[in-house]
Amino acid sequence: MAMTVRLPEELDAQLEAIARARHTSKHAVIIEAATRFANSESKTDRVLSIADEVTERYAETLKRLEDA
């Protein structure tokens, strides 16, 4: 899917430097960064979901530990 991204000049320059150092394009650098971000967010959502499940499942035990 095509998309136009307007970047601040400083960020554009940083991406250009990274792309040059890696002998690749800014597009490839942005795709890699977006993929890492999406994966990180997905993992965070899963961890928070598991934490909610554990909290709910062991609510009584956690309350007893809190009161101990």
N, C-alpha and C positions, 0 to 999 in steps of 0.2 A: 504494500500500500504506500502510495506517495504521500509525503508530508513535508511541509516547510518548517524549519526550525530557525528562529532568530535568536542568536546567542550574543551575550555581551562581548565586546571586543576582547577583553582580557581572557575570557573563557575560550573564545575562538582561537586566540593565540596559543593558549595552553594545549588545546586539542591539536592544533597544527604541529606544535613541537613534539607531542607524543607520537602523532602519526608519522612524522619525519623520522623520529628515533626508531620506530618499529618497522619502517619501510612499508607502510600501509596507508590507507586513506582515513580521513577524519570520519567518514561514514562508518568504516569498520570499527573505529574506536568508540563511536557513539553507540553502535549496535551492541558491542561488548559491554559497555557501561550500563546500558538500559537492561540488558539480559541479567547482569549481576544484581542490579537494583531490584528487578522483578523477582528474581530467585530469593533474594534476601527478604523482601517483603512477604513473599509466600511462606518462607520458613518462620518468620515472626508471627504471621497469622496462625500457623499450625501450632507453634509453641503456646501462644496465648489461648488457643482453643483447648489444647491439652491441659493447660494450667486451670482453666475454668472447669473442665471435666473432673480433674483431681480434687479441686476445691469443693465442688458439689458432692462428689462421691464420698469424700472423707470429712465433710463439714462437721459432723458430730465429734469425730476424733480430734480434729483441729481445735474445736471449741474446748474439749477436755484438756488438751495440751496447753491451751491458752490460760485456762483457769488453774493449772497445776503450779 
